[in-house]
Amino acid sequence: MTAVQRTDLESLATALLERVDGLVESNAKLQSEVHSLQADLQAAQARLDRHGALARLGEMAAGIAHEIRNPLAGLRLYAQALHEDLQAMPESQTLVDKQLAAVDAMESIVRDVLAFAREEKINPQPCLVADLMHLVRARCEPLAQKFDINIHFGEVPAELEAHVESELVVSALCNLIRNAAEAMHEAGTKSGLVRIEAGSDELPILHRDGRLLARPAVRFRVQDNGPGIPEDRADRIFNPFYTTRPSGTGLGLAIVHKFILAHQGDVRLLSDGEEEHSGGAIFEIRLPVSGGEES
């Protein structure tokens, strides 16, 4: 073999090795993309399954709540009448007052159940995210004073827009802030802080023909410096009537979840592996920027 032939053979071998290396790298990238798409597909399918399960549970809860509502109204009427009849017996009136307070608590639970069970027929409209944040700020000011916490709102791009039912999204964000405030209050957190920010993102949507589409989305994050949520409870926090606190109906996060699902959006609790933070909890909401179903 001549020197020229040897050089040609070495060049061919080098080119072949480079080609193989390129194929190996491309295969690794393709596998990574497949795994990512599979995870997105599973998440999208899980949202659909959960939506159906929540709808069925909502129908049952609504039936029970309506059955309880009428007897509660009777209890309130009788207790109020008894309170008037016992004006000369203050100690007995105090007992009746406790009964009325218990009725108030039960009626609050019934209202929460009916709010969770109510079918949300939304009418999304284009709106600026900055305007949504302004509404959240105004509505949560009394909450910040009540629980002595600081709510920090991050800067929002002036042109950032979402296609949503404003009242439902504002209510969902306020519920997350309220949930954080109450958790910090009950845990005795000093210098309680809630941060809320918004930005752009993507949201995988499962089309009716089985295709997985990535739609532009708006991302909201609500983070606190409270006690956080134990890892073994994280997968249940959106379940109706489940709560990690000694008080409350356990419907706050379930209602948030329902409002976001109505927009074909996504809400989740970020884990330590997904977001670096020390303590507290981070909830993330992603909502499609545009309305309607993708073709």
N, C-alpha and C positions, 0 to 999 in steps of 0.2 A: 504493500500500500504506500502510495506516494505521500509526501508531506502535504500536498494540496488536498488529496482525498481525505487524509486524516483531519485536516483543518475543517473540511466541509462536514465530515461526520461529527466532529465535536460541536460544530455550530448547530447541526441538526438536533443533536442530543440535548444541547442547551435550550434550544427553542422548544423542544418537546417537553422538557422538564418545566420550563416556564408556563407552557400551556396547561400541563397537569396541575401545577400549583394554582393557576388561575381558575381551573375547573373546581378544584377542592375548595377554594375560597368562595366561589360562586355558589357551590352546593351548600356550604355552611351558612351563607347569607340567606339562601332560599329556605333552608330548614328553619332558621330563626324567624323568617317572615311567616312561614306556615304555622309555627307554634303560636306566634302572636295573633294571627288570624283565627286560629282555633280558640284561643282564649277569648277573643272579642266575640266570636260566634256564640260560645257558651254563655258569655255574659248577656248578650242580646236575647238569647233564647230564655235565659233565666228571668230576665225582666218580663218577657211575655207570659211565662208560666206564673210568675208572682202576681202579675196584674190580674190574671184570671182567678187565682186563689183568693186574692183580696176582694175581688168583686163578689165572689160567693160568700165569703165571710161577712162582708158588708151587708148583704141581703139578710142574713140570719141575725146579725147584730141589730139591724134596724127593726126587725120584727119583735125582738125581745125588748128593745127600748120603748117601742110604742105600747107594748103590753104593760110596762112598768109605769109609764108616764101618767096614765089615768089614775091608778091607785095613789101615786104620789100627790097628785092634785087634790085628791080627797083627804089625804093625811094633812096636807098643808091647811086646807079649809077647816078641818076639825081642830087642829092645834091652835090656829088663830082664834077660833071661837072660844076654845078653852082658856086661852090667854086672857081674853076679855072678861070671862066669867070669874077669873081668879085674881082680879085687881086688889081684892082685900087680903090676898094671901101671897105676899112677895116671894116666899121660899118656893111655893108651888109654881109660881110664874117662872122662876129661874129654871125649873125642870122642863117646863114647856118650851122655854127659849132654847134649851139644849136640843129638844126634839126638832124644833124649827131649823136649827143649825144643821142637824143631821139630814133633814129633808133638802136643805139648800145644797149640801154636798152631793147627795144622790141625784138631784136635778142637774148639777154640773156634769156629773158622769154621763147622764142620759144625753145632755147636749153634745158632749164630746163624741159619744157613740154615734149619734145621728149625723154629726158633721163628718165623721169618718165614713159612714155608710152612704151619705148622699152622693149620687152620681154627678160627677163634674163634667158638664158640657161647656167646654171652654171656647172662648172667642179670641184667639190670639191676634194681637196687633203689633206692628213694628213700634218699638220704643227704645229710647236711649238707655243704656245700662246706668249711666250717671244719674238719670232721673229716678230709676229704681232705687239706687243707693241713697239718694236724697230722701225718698219716702221712708226707707228703712231707718235712716238716722233720726228723722223726726218722730217716728213711731216708737223708737227704742229709747229715747231720752228719759221718759219717766222710769223705764226699767233700770237704766243705769243708776239713776238717783235712788231708787228703791233698794237695790242690792249693793250700792256703793262700789260700782265697778267702772272701769274705763273702757269705752268701745272705740277702737281705732279703725278708721276707714281708709283703705289704701287708695292711691290715685287711680282713676279710671280713664282710659283713653276717651277723649271727647267724642270720637266717631263710632265707638263700640256700640253695636245695636243688637237687640234680641227680638224674637217674634214670639210674644208670650201674652198670657192674661196677667196683667200687671198686679192685680190684687192678690192672686194666688201665689205668685212668686214672692212678693213682698211679705205675705203671711208666712210662707215657708222659711224665708231667711230670718224673720223675726222670731219664729218658733225655735230655730236653731240657736239664736242668741239667747232667748229666754231659757232654753234647756241648759246652756252653758252657765248662765248666771245663777240659776237655781242649784246646779250641781256644785259650783264653787261656794255658794252661800252655805249649803248643807255640809260641805267639807271643811268650812272655816278657812278657805283660801284667803291669804292676805294680798292686798294690791291686785285684786282680780282684774284680768285683762282679756278682752275679746277682740280679735283682729278679723276684719272681713275685707276681702279683696276680690277683684274681678279681672278677667283677662280672656284671651282667645284660646281655643282648644279644638279638638275634633271629637266627635261622638260616633261610635259604630252603631249603625241602624240595620236591623234585619228586615229586608224587603220581603213582601209576601211570596215572591217567587224563589226565596231561599238565598238570594244574593246578600252579601254583607257590604253595606255602603258606609263610607266615612263621610259624615256631614260636618261642615263647619259649626262650631258650637261656642257658646259663652260659658266660661268656667267661673263659678263662685267658690271661694273657700272661707270657711268660718273656723277660726282656731282660738282656743282658750288656754289658759295656764292653770287649769283646775286639776282635779285628781285623775282625769282620764277615764277610759273605759277598759276594764280587764279584757285581755285577749280572748278568754274563754266565753265572754258574753258578746263579743263584737258581732257575731253572725246572727244574733237574735234581737238586736236593738230596734230594728224596724218592724218587728212583729207586734201586732196590735195587743194591747194590754200587758206588754212586757216592760218592766221598768227596773233600773238598777238602784233607784232611790226609794226611801221609805214612804214618800208621799207621791201623789200623782196618779193618773189613770193609766199611764203607759200608752197613751194614744198620740202624744205630741209628735214623735218621730214617725209614727205610722201615717199620720195626716200629712206630714212633710213629704214622705215617700209617695203618697197618693197624688198630691198636687203635682209633683215632678213627673210622675209616670203619665199623668194626663197630658203633659206636653211632649211625650215621647222622649223624655230626658232621663237622667241617671243621677242618683244620689248615693254616696257611699262614705264609709268611715275609712280614712287612710290609715294604714298601718305604719309602724316605725320603719319598715323596710322600704316603703314607698316615699316617705317624706321624712327628712331629718328634723327632729324637734325634741325638746326635752319636756316630757310630761304633757298633760292636757290632752285634748282631742282635736282632730282636724276633720271636718266634714267637707266634702266636695260635691258640688252640684254642677252638672253639665246640661245645658239646654241648647237645642238646635237654633241656629241663627235665623234660618228661613222657615216659613211655615209650609204645610202641605207635605204630601208623601213624595218621595223621590221616585222617578220613573226608571 
